[in-house]
Amino acid sequence: MSSVDALLRELEQTLINGSQSDRSSILTQITDLFVSAASGLQDEQIGLFDVVISQVSRDIEREARITLAERLAPVPNAPAGVISQLAMDEIAVAKPVLSTSKRLSNSDLLKISQAKGEEHMLAMTARDDLGESIADYLVLKGGRVVTRALAENTTAKLSTQAMGVLVMRAVTDHELQSALSVRHDLPPALSSQIIHLAKLSAQKRLKADLEPRLASEIDSAVEAGAKNVAAATQFSVGVTALDPDQEALQARADAGTLTESDVLGLVQSGDANKAICAFAAIAGIAVSTAHQVIHGTDENSLLLVTRALGWSWETVRAMLSLRSTGRSELQLQRAKKSFEALKPETGAQVLAFLRNS
């Protein structure tokens, strides 16, 4: 440790006569020495570095403190006193050690949270294997940004009570819903609540995205997807029994050999029921739902679903001919403009609802 002895003598003079630049320079030397020797140091030697680095780093400029924090944060046996000092500093300095350093215990993190607040708590949420006691504290005391980040950290250990609090908050926080939906440690009852909330939120966002004239049609399309096959008999092309070829069509769809051109060919050949079954198989929706999409009171459901599937206007135009009311050329041109103006993402949201209904 003769190198440290020499640095200590230099330090004494620097503390008395040196500038900030001198202090930063000697801190760099001491840090270099510690990092290079850290794996072989004894506790007593680490304690000596702790005293030295703490003394020098108290009055150095902000950028030098940030650099010190970044260098010591990944070191498993970094000087505990220095790490605690850096963790209580402003967030730019504290963040590397709060998010990474193994030298901070749950007790340390709790004290820092209580003393410093939101920004420091947010940095803690990035830690691997965050302990249950501090994670629960962050749930109770952290704001929306903190709880979202904590929920996204799937290594953080959360108590059942804390998870329940997060699920309740997720009622009004879509991003929190998304974060919780990928956690595998949620109890089954809470997982079911998150799935239900996600469906409700998606429906609200969908309605907000669509023109007001489409909102009622989306409601009816989603509702129809939950009905059984018999409910579809109200339409002119009713379904009283499964099409004998439906199973074969589904098998082809699963194998990827049933295509848009097959649907177009079936429509053009006049086989309406089989065309609708093929459409349902490709779209991944119930046949009753497919009838609702095609024969419902507003053609926009069909436009949305086919837009999501990436189908051509030629096929869509042919499918519109299956509707019970005819279409003039002017009406078809308007439908084409509406179809081309629809965003595929909006159609995808509708299709996702119909598949899950």
Helices and strands as residue ranges (DSSP letters): H 2-17, H 20-37, G 38-40, H 43-57, H 62-72, H 80-87, H 91-100, H 106-116, H 118-124, H 132-141, H 144-152, H 160-169, G 170-172, H 174-181, H 188-209, H 212-225, G 229-234, H 246-255, H 260-268, H 272-283, H 287-295, H 300-309, H 313-320, H 329-341, H 344-356
